[in-house]
Amino acid sequence: MDRYGDYCVIFDADRDQVPVFTALEQWVGLADNPGVIAALIDVHERVHGGDAWWP
């Protein structure tokens, strides 16, 4: 598991996809690969506001 600010990601060596959650365990989405985690977080912040702590 790794942190990206207020977000948590879970890396699995057997899969390319990366699940992404907020630090409060709100589902953000499934990144197709580690290279698109930042884009997924950016979209989540645009849709739900910039503060992941208060969904």
HULIN-V213098 format. One line per field, one symbol per residue. ss: DSSP state (A for helix, B for strand, O for the rest). phi: phi as a letter, one per 40 degrees, with the letter a starting at -180 (. if undefined). burial: I if it has 24 or more other ideal C-beta (glycine too) atoms within 12 Angstrom, else O. Layout:
BEGIN
ss = ???
phi = ???
burial = ???
END
This chain:
BEGIN
ss = OBBBOOBBBBOOOOOOOBBBBBOOOOBBBBBOOAAAAAAAAAAAAAAAOOOOOOO
phi = .bbbgcbbbbcbccbccbcbbcccgccbibccadcbcccccccdcccbgcbccbc
burial = OOOIOIIIIOOOOOOOOIIIIIOOOOOIIOIOOOOOIOOIIOOIOOOOOOOIOOO
END
